[in-house]
Amino acid sequence: MEMMLQTQNLCKYFRKQKAVNNVSLNIEKGQIYGLLGPNGAGKSTTLKMLTGMMKPTAGKIYFDGKLLDRKDLSKIGALIENPPIYENLSARENLKVRQLLLGTDENRIDEVLQIVSLTNTGKKKAGQFSLGMKQRLGIAMALLGEPELLILDEPTNGLDPIGIEELRELIQSFPEQGITVILSSHILSEVQLLADKVGIISGGILGYEGALKQGDNLEDLFMNVVRKNQKAGEIHG
C-alpha cells in the first residue's frame, strides 16, 4: 500500500519536558487511522505538528512519499479543538468566508454542505445549531480545500448518541471519496468501530501501532500499553 503520511522520530520539547518523543507513524492511503492516548499523552501536539500549527523540535514528516512542505498543507484538512465558527452567520455564510480565504471554487460550498448533511439549514444561524451540527460544519470547512488527508481531533467530544452516530457514518464515507483520515479520540469503542489501524501514545511515546482485526479488544490493548509505559516511567524516574 502507498503511504499517505509518515513521521520519523518526531519530537516536540517544551523547555525540558518531552511532550512527544521519537514518534514514528505509518498511515496508508485510504485508511482511517485511530490515534489514541490518555489526556496529556501528546496526541494533540502530534496532530498540530502534522498540520503545521506547531514546529517539531526534531524528526521528519513525509506526505505522499515526500518531505512535508508548506505547499502540502493545502492538501490537509483539519478540525483541531473547536471549529472556527461565526455564530451569527449561517452554515453557507461561514463556508463562504472560509472559501474566500482559501480561494477555492465557490461551487465547493454546495458540495461540502451535501457531504455533511447541512443543506437544509437555510438561514439558521450557526449559534442555534446543536453541537453535532457545529462539528459537521467544522468538518465541512476542513473539506473545502478538497484535502487528501483529514485530521480530526476528538470530533465526538460532547456529542449525544445521535450526533455520534451521524458523525461516525460521515467519517466512514471519507475513504471511498479518496480521503485518508486520522482520528484522535479517547472513546475507545468509537475508534474500534471506525479505525483500520491504531497508534497508541502514552507519555509522548508511541507504545503500539498496528492494524485492528476483528475480535481484537482495543480496551485491553490500550490499557496494556499505558500500564507498560507507566511502569517504564517509574523505573526511569
Buried (B, 14 or more C-beta within 10 A) or exposed (E): EEBBBBBBEBBBBEEEEBBBBBBBBBBBBBBBBBBBBBEEBBBBBBBBBBBBBBEBBEBEBBBBEEEBEEEBBBBBBBBBBEBEBEEEBBBBBBBBBBBEEBEBEEEBBEEBBEBBBBEEBEEEBBEEBEEBBBBBBBBBBBBBBBBBBBBBBBBBEEBEEEBBBBBBEBBEEBBEEEBBBBBBBBBBEBBBBBBBBBBBBBBBBBBBBEEBEEEEEBEEBBEBBBEEBBEBEEEEE
